[in-house]
């Protein structure tokens, strides 16, 4: 959720970009920049963005694991040993 205290006009950001960048790096929180009163872009520090990307990857991994567990509960899929055997046969036949 966006903190309404971190909403600024793009023109204000342009005039004070160094100050904004320091603030973004220090807080780790994103800011919204507006054009003609409408939200247009979200900016954040590179470090905060990297953490967001890592968190997103973790979430996607956990969702995949959860889907796999649900499929296994329903009896879908196949045993891991069968997959490993198939992979080994494929690797040795090349």
C-alpha positions, 0 to 999 in steps of 0.5 A: 500500500502506498503511503500518502505522505510519499506522493509528490509532483514530478516537478518537485522531484525534478527540482530536488532530485538529490534530496529525494534520492537520499530520502528514498535510500534512507527510508527504503520506501517507494514514492509516487510521482504525479503529473497534473495531479494523477499518479504516474510513476513509482520510484524507489531505491535500487536496494529496495527494488532488489529486495522487492524482486527477491521477495517476488521470486520467493513468492512465486517459488512458494506458490509453485510448491503449494500447487505441487503439494495440492496436486500430490494430495489429489493424486495427480502427477507421478512419483519422483523415482519415475521422473529420475529414471526417465531423466537418466535414460534420456541422459544416457541415450544421448 
